[in-house]
Amino acid sequence: MTASTSAELTPRILAIRHGEYGGLGTFAQVCHALGVAHDYLDPGQGQVLEGALQTYSHVVVLGGAMGAYEVERYPHLRLEYDLIEEALNLHIPLLGICLGSQMLAQVLGTQVRRGSHGPEVGWHSVSFTSAAGRDPLFQGFPQHLQAFQWHFDTFDLPQGCTLLAHSDHYLQAFTDNRQAWGLQFHLEVTPKIVGHWVQETRDLGNPDRFDLDQILAAGPQYFPSFQNLAEGLMTAFLQRSTPAWDQRGN
């Protein structure tokens, strides 16, 4: 076994994204402030992971426009499912956002489907359970939150997992009670990311007829507290580690 260098021991996030504007957003700002590096992997662009997943201390799976069930249409999702399973088996802390939460849920045994109550897009109320108050990532969250959403699909709570948050119609956050968390809402977004998504929807002719002006107008009211919560959650997430990662420093 070769000796580990100090650079190798620096926490490093693997962020799996689905397009340029599926970035870490506020989470990246936290990483920069804490000196934590992050690499993006976009399998949809033909990128594959070079090296072992164990070289990363944390994994984040971000959102995307495709469905978690569209593996035939988007074959690269198979690679992502494999990476999620590997991260779970290695006990690498994993955070799934929107599509990422749906893929995590599917790996854990439930099925993703179209939401019967329609999409949630824009700022929607999310309620947190009593279990969230005891969770290492969600401690300090308010009982209710206006959270940014952009999803059409949903899923039931996987067996053995704990519900952390919900909206009127859909599951919004859960944990496997080990090292993985799924968030249906987009805690990572910045005004720039939201602006891009809104403009992209305008360019498509807004086929679903969302109130895009209202989404933008509501941002200044909700973003300050929303981003503070994002910073706290990511800081807590980065404090999680695997025994194997800890042993690298011994």
C-alpha positions in Angstrom: 0.0 0.0 0.0 1.4 3.4 -0.9 1.4 6.2 1.6 -1.4 8.7 1.3 -0.5 12.3 0.8 -2.1 15.3 2.5 -3.7 16.3 -0.8 -5.3 12.9 -1.1 -6.8 13.3 2.4 -8.5 16.5 1.5 -12.3 15.9 1.3 -13.5 15.9 -2.3 -17.0 15.7 -3.7 -18.1 13.9 -6.8 -21.0 15.8 -8.2 -23.0 14.0 -10.9 -24.8 16.5 -13.0 -27.1 16.6 -16.1 -26.1 19.6 -18.1 -24.2 22.8 -17.4 -26.8 24.5 -15.2 -27.3 21.5 -12.9 -24.4 22.7 -10.8 -23.9 22.7 -7.1 -24.9 26.4 -6.7 -24.9 27.4 -3.1 -23.3 24.1 -2.2 -20.2 25.0 -4.3 -19.9 28.3 -2.4 -19.8 26.3 0.9 -17.2 23.9 -0.5 -15.0 26.9 -1.6 -15.3 28.5 1.9 -14.3 25.2 3.6 -11.5 24.4 1.2 -13.4 21.3 -0.1 -12.7 20.4 -3.8 -15.4 19.1 -6.1 -15.4 17.4 -9.5 -18.3 17.3 -11.9 -19.2 14.2 -13.8 -21.7 14.4 -16.6 -22.4 10.9 -18.0 -24.9 12.3 -20.5 -21.9 14.0 -22.2 -20.1 10.7 -22.4 -18.0 11.3 -19.3 -17.0 8.3 -17.2 -15.4 8.2 -13.8 -11.6 7.9 -14.0 -10.3 6.1 -11.0 -12.0 4.6 -8.0 -15.1 6.0 -6.3 -13.3 5.7 -3.0 -11.1 8.6 -4.0 -14.1 10.8 -3.1 -15.3 11.5 0.4 -18.8 12.5 -0.7 -21.2 12.1 -3.6 -23.9 14.5 -4.7 -26.4 13.5 -7.5 -28.0 16.6 -9.0 -31.3 17.2 -10.9 -32.1 16.7 -14.5 -34.8 16.9 -17.1 -35.1 13.2 -17.7 -37.1 10.7 -15.6 -35.4 8.3 -13.3 -37.3 5.5 -15.2 -36.1 6.5 -18.7 -33.0 4.3 -18.8 -33.8 3.0 -22.3 -33.9 6.6 -23.6 -31.0 7.8 -21.5 -28.6 4.8 -21.2 -26.1 6.8 -19.2 -28.4 6.5 -16.3 -27.3 2.9 -15.8 -23.8 4.3 -15.0 -25.3 6.6 -12.5 -27.4 3.9 -10.8 -24.2 1.8 -10.6 -22.4 4.7 -8.9 -25.2 5.3 -6.4 -25.2 1.6 -5.5 -21.5 1.6 -5.1 -21.6 4.7 -2.9 -24.2 3.1 -0.7 -22.2 -0.2 -0.4 -19.1 1.8 0.5 -21.0 4.0 3.0 -19.9 7.1 1.2 -22.1 10.0 2.3 -24.5 10.7 -0.6 -27.0 13.5 -1.2 -29.5 13.2 -4.0 -31.3 16.4 -5.3 -34.6 16.1 -7.3 -33.7 13.5 -10.0 -30.9 12.4 -7.7 -33.4 11.8 -4.9 -35.6 9.8 -7.2 -32.7 7.7 -8.4 -31.6 7.1 -4.8 -35.2 6.1 -3.9 -35.3 3.7 -6.8 -32.0 2.1 -5.8 -33.5 1.7 -2.3 -36.4 -0.3 -3.7 -39.3 2.0 -4.6 -40.6 3.1 -8.0 -40.6 6.6 -9.4 -43.7 7.7 -11.2 -45.4 10.8 -12.7 -47.0 12.9 -9.9 -50.8 12.4 -9.9 -51.3 16.0 -8.6 -49.3 17.6 -11.4 -45.9 19.3 -11.2 -44.4 21.5 -8.5 -42.5 24.3 -10.1 -41.5 27.5 -8.3 -41.8 28.3 -4.6 -43.9 25.8 -2.7 -44.5 25.1 1.0 -42.6 22.2 2.5 -43.3 20.8 6.0 -40.6 19.0 8.1 -41.3 16.1 10.3 -40.2 15.7 14.0 -37.6 13.2 12.7 -36.0 16.1 10.7 -35.3 17.8 14.0 -33.1 14.9 15.1 -31.4 14.4 11.7 -27.8 15.6 11.5 -28.5 17.5 8.2 -31.9 19.0 9.0 -31.4 20.1 12.6 -32.3 23.7 12.8 -34.7 23.7 9.9 -38.0 25.5 10.5 -41.2 23.5 10.7 -42.3 25.0 7.4 -40.3 26.4 4.5 -41.0 27.9 1.1 -38.7 25.7 -1.0 -37.8 25.9 -4.7 -39.2 23.1 -6.7 -39.0 22.0 -10.3 -40.3 18.4 -10.7 -43.0 16.4 -12.4 -42.2 12.9 -10.8 -42.6 11.5 -7.3 -42.1 8.3 -5.3 -43.1 6.6 -2.1 -40.8 6.3 0.9 -38.5 3.4 0.5 -38.7 0.6 3.1 -36.5 1.2 6.1 -36.1 4.9 5.3 -37.3 7.9 7.4 -39.5 10.7 6.1 -38.0 14.1 6.8 -40.2 16.5 4.8 -43.3 16.6 2.6 -45.5 19.1 0.7 -49.3 18.9 0.4 -49.0 16.1 -2.2 -45.5 14.8 -2.4 -42.6 13.4 -0.4 -39.8 16.0 -0.2 -36.9 14.6 1.9 -35.9 11.3 3.4 -32.8 9.4 4.7 -31.8 5.8 4.6 -30.7 6.3 8.3 -27.1 5.5 7.3 -25.2 7.9 5.0 -27.7 8.9 2.3 -30.3 11.7 2.0 -32.7 12.6 -0.8 -34.2 16.0 -1.3 -37.0 16.5 -3.9 -36.7 20.3 -3.6 -33.7 22.3 -5.0 -31.9 23.6 -1.9 -28.8 24.3 -4.0 -30.2 26.9 -6.4 -29.0 30.4 -6.7 -30.8 33.4 -8.4 -28.6 32.8 -11.5 -29.6 29.1 -11.7 -33.3 29.9 -11.3 -33.0 32.7 -13.9 -31.5 30.3 -16.4 -34.2 27.7 -15.9 -36.9 30.3 -16.3 -35.3 31.6 -19.5 -34.9 28.1 -20.8 -38.6 27.4 -20.2 -39.5 30.7 -22.0 -37.4 29.6 -25.0 -39.4 26.4 -25.1 -42.6 28.4 -25.3 -43.5 27.6 -21.6 -45.4 24.5 -22.7 -46.7 23.8 -19.2 -47.8 27.4 -18.7 -46.0 28.1 -15.4 -46.2 31.6 -13.9 -42.6 32.4 -14.7 -42.8 36.1 -13.8 -44.1 35.1 -10.3 -41.3 32.6 -9.8 -38.7 35.3 -10.4 -40.6 38.0 -8.4 -40.8 35.7 -5.3 -37.1 35.0 -5.3 -35.9 38.1 -3.3 -38.4 37.2 -0.5 -37.3 33.6 -0.1 -33.6 33.3 -1.2 -31.8 34.8 1.8 -33.2 32.3 4.4 -33.2 29.5 1.8 -29.5 29.9 1.1 -28.7 30.1 4.8 -30.3 26.7 5.2 -28.5 25.4 2.2 -25.2 26.5 3.7 -26.0 24.8 7.0 -27.1 21.5 5.4 -24.0 21.3 3.2 -21.7 22.1 6.1 -23.3 19.2 8.1 -23.1 16.9 5.1 -19.4 17.5 4.7 -18.9 16.6 8.4 -20.1 13.1 7.6 -17.4 10.6 6.6 -16.8 6.9 6.0 -14.6 4.7 8.3 -12.5 3.9 5.2 -11.9 7.6 4.5 -11.0 8.3 8.1 -8.6 5.4 8.1 -6.7 7.0 5.2 -5.2 9.4 7.6 -3.9 6.8 10.0 
